[in-house]
Amino acid sequence: MQCAGLRRSRRRQTARRIRTQSVRRDPAVGDTLRLLRLLWSAGKGTAVVIAVIRLAERLIPAATATVLALLVSRVTALGGTGEIGAALLPLAGFGVVLLVGHAAEAVTEPLAYLVQQRIDGAHRAKVTRLTASSPTIDLLEQPEAQRLIRQAKADPDEFSQRTPGQAALAQLDQVADAVGVAAACVVVAQFAWWLVPLLLIPAFLNARLRYRGRMEFIQLWRSQLDVMVRVERWEETLASAGVGKDLRVFGLGDWAVRRLHQQHVARTEPQFAVWKRNLRGQLRSLLLVVPPLLIAFTAVAALTVDGHGSVATATAALTAGASLFMMIDLGYTVLTRLSGLEALKAYDELAELLTKDTGRPASPPVTDPGSSSLVRFEEVGFTYPGTTRAVLDGLDLEIRPGELLAIVGLNGAGKSTLIKLLAGLYEPTSGRILVGGGREMSELGVQAWRERISVVFQDFVKYELSAADNVTLGRPGVVPDKAVLEAAARDAGLGPVLDRLPDGWQTPLARSRTGGVDLSGGQWQQVVLTRALYALRTGAELLVLDEPTAHLDVRTEFEVFQRLAEQRAEAGVVLISHRLSTVRQADRIVLLDSGRITESGTHDELIALDGSYAKLFAIQAERFQQGYQDAIEEGELL
Ligand SMILES: Nc1ncnc2c1ncn2[C@@H]1O[C@H](COP(=O)(O)OP(=O)(O)OP(=O)(O)O)[C@@H](O)[C@H]1O
């Protein structure tokens, strides 16, 4: 007896384990739970309220059918008595159902908006945090990462894209729909059980047919996304003032319009084909809805006339039965759920991609406590991911404190690449970079290292923020100091630019912002130089400037470098420039060629060496002597 009890208990345990495992393994269940949890994360109270409202909405058809049946039954019973009082209760019930339906409809939209915004806001913040937290940028550059970022962000502007917030609400709707359908089926079954499959099966088939039609259109839309993005970019570009110049000068207007038209036609023709097929599908849908409903209604009417059921239950069954066709909609909710889930899964894949191992064997951390250098590149090799050519190849370079070091080289020599490695945006493919007193960057921590340096990239970012923010963002960890800001602006020669800004430091540097202005290329460079000088004055140990003065006139450039040389104190300054007249002021000049440093010394030493630097310098000097504007000013200044 005891044994049998034990066996039953074991069987129950095993069954429970199998059930739990299959629930865990079933991705559909996992997805459902994930979306419902998302809803919960939007605020427990709000989630409960919206769940109750959505359930109430879905129960309205069954409730309407029930109170209508009650009303019919009372009215039939009271026929000829003139006593309307007995029908007041079902009438009041009907009123309550109407009121609840109306109230739910009014409240559900703003509440759903709130829930969606909370979920989507948190999701987008997660995506941004994830992309920003990746210490290097090599993985971000991969097309796969860009695709996943775009998908994970779930831009609601894209027709076929739904957000996780919308998907969570769609999931709630699916649950509520199931409850609503079940309630309507119970009402129908009160009349006859066989009515349930008679109505339910065609209702499902009809929903499925409509779902397939929509899905076909959405798949086509998605397959055309790339073309659409290209067309939109073209449209924007063609309407821009910059391209407007080319269009007019080269007479490209008609050609551009023809190209756009062709692309529009190529995109819309397949869409019309799908719409046509969908229209034929609508006819099939009519066949799936009308005959079953007619059969059901005729059967109910015939059976009621034969006395097999009351008029009241027949009324309820017909009302609830007809509502089944409207409630079972696999279209919007299913697609929204799937599309929103895609965004969540893209986030998961992106997280996996951005945190995956680079495959580089981990070497024991190296420390050289005796090192006096700020940075030391040792035998550094680097090849961009997805390419085969080594941009850097066994590069050795030392950057010393208090030294103004210039890096020169031909276009594509790898100067900017070297800077990106120095900033920890990529890891060397071979060799190592020792920073901050002889420690490997990974040991010190990339973030800790970045807090000690300031880098102005060739393609620096023009933040659509105030002039002050554009400068102080160079040292986000330091509390902004107006006096330091003013001093840095003085050093960078920003004064005349600031004087012309309508609201001084607070003027937004973008015309798209209220009261904002657009700066010229040279003025922007002065802002960015101010950023660099501000970083120096607030304690940056190393300043890196990649072509910071290409847009500056020679006089301003010369003055800025004088200031930079005076201000650098113990900080190291690395400068990349093609203007050798500027570079000659540096304490040391290194020439980068074929991925390594081939010449190193002061300007005079390199000229005496009579190598590649000397030849480059001679070419530039000859150009100046030929009477270029630059040459005259150079002559004055040097
Ligand atoms: N993200 C990237 N992916 C693949 N290759 C790249 C990438 N960035 C640069 N390269 C390649 O690396 C090489 C070196 O480029 P880099 O920008 O470092 O040269 P540079 O010396 O700074 O040139 P310039 O003087 O023209 O600014 C070039 O051949 C370039 O095409």
The ligand as an SDF file (V2000), in Angstrom:
LIG
                    3D

 31 33  0  0  0  0  0  0  0  0999 V2000
   37.9950   50.8620  -40.4280 N   0  0  0  0  0  0  0  0  0  0  0  0
   38.8370   50.4270  -41.3630 C   0  0  0  0  0  0  0  0  0  0  0  0
   38.7090   49.1970  -41.8820 N   0  0  0  0  0  0  0  0  0  0  0  0
   39.5680   48.7380  -42.8230 C   0  0  0  0  0  0  0  0  0  0  0  0
   40.6190   49.4440  -43.2970 N   0  0  0  0  0  0  0  0  0  0  0  0
   40.7910   50.6820  -42.8210 C   0  0  0  0  0  0  0  0  0  0  0  0
   39.9270   51.2430  -41.8370 C   0  0  0  0  0  0  0  0  0  0  0  0
   40.3520   52.4980  -41.5470 N   0  0  0  0  0  0  0  0  0  0  0  0
   41.4500   52.7010  -42.3120 C   0  0  0  0  0  0  0  0  0  0  0  0
   41.7120   51.6250  -43.0620 N   0  0  0  0  0  0  0  0  0  0  0  0
   42.8400   51.4590  -43.9900 C   0  0  0  0  0  0  0  0  0  0  0  0
   44.0400   51.5490  -43.2300 O   0  0  0  0  0  0  0  0  0  0  0  0
   45.0270   52.2490  -43.9530 C   0  0  0  0  0  0  0  0  0  0  0  0
   45.5950   53.3830  -43.0970 C   0  0  0  0  0  0  0  0  0  0  0  0
   44.5910   54.3330  -42.8800 O   0  0  0  0  0  0  0  0  0  0  0  0
   44.8000   55.5800  -41.9090 P   0  0  0  0  0  0  0  0  0  0  0  0
   43.5220   56.3290  -41.8740 O   0  0  0  0  0  0  0  0  0  0  0  0
   45.3660   55.1100  -40.6390 O   0  0  0  0  0  0  0  0  0  0  0  0
   45.9050   56.3910  -42.7200 O   0  0  0  0  0  0  0  0  0  0  0  0
   46.4630   57.8520  -42.4820 P   0  0  0  0  0  0  0  0  0  0  0  0
   47.9390   57.7400  -42.4800 O   0  0  0  0  0  0  0  0  0  0  0  0
   45.8460   58.4670  -41.2660 O   0  0  0  0  0  0  0  0  0  0  0  0
   45.9570   58.5810  -43.7950 O   0  0  0  0  0  0  0  0  0  0  0  0
   45.6050   60.1240  -44.0470 P   0  0  0  0  0  0  0  0  0  0  0  0
   46.8980   60.8750  -44.0270 O   0  0  0  0  0  0  0  0  0  0  0  0
   45.0120   60.0970  -45.4250 O   0  0  0  0  0  0  0  0  0  0  0  0
   44.6470   60.5530  -43.0070 O   0  0  0  0  0  0  0  0  0  0  0  0
   44.3770   52.7190  -45.2440 C   0  0  0  0  0  0  0  0  0  0  0  0
   44.7770   51.8480  -46.2720 O   0  0  0  0  0  0  0  0  0  0  0  0
   42.8860   52.5890  -44.9990 C   0  0  0  0  0  0  0  0  0  0  0  0
   42.2140   52.2380  -46.1610 O   0  0  0  0  0  0  0  0  0  0  0  0
  1  2  1  0
  2  3  1  0
  2  7  2  0
  3  4  2  0
  4  5  1  0
  5  6  2  0
  6  7  1  0
  6 10  1  0
  7  8  1  0
  8  9  2  0
  9 10  1  0
 10 11  1  0
 11 12  1  0
 11 30  1  0
 12 13  1  0
 13 14  1  0
 13 28  1  0
 14 15  1  0
 15 16  1  0
 16 17  2  0
 16 18  1  0
 16 19  1  0
 19 20  1  0
 20 21  2  0
 20 22  1  0
 20 23  1  0
 23 24  1  0
 24 25  2  0
 24 26  1  0
 24 27  1  0
 28 29  1  0
 28 30  1  0
 30 31  1  0
M  END
$$$$
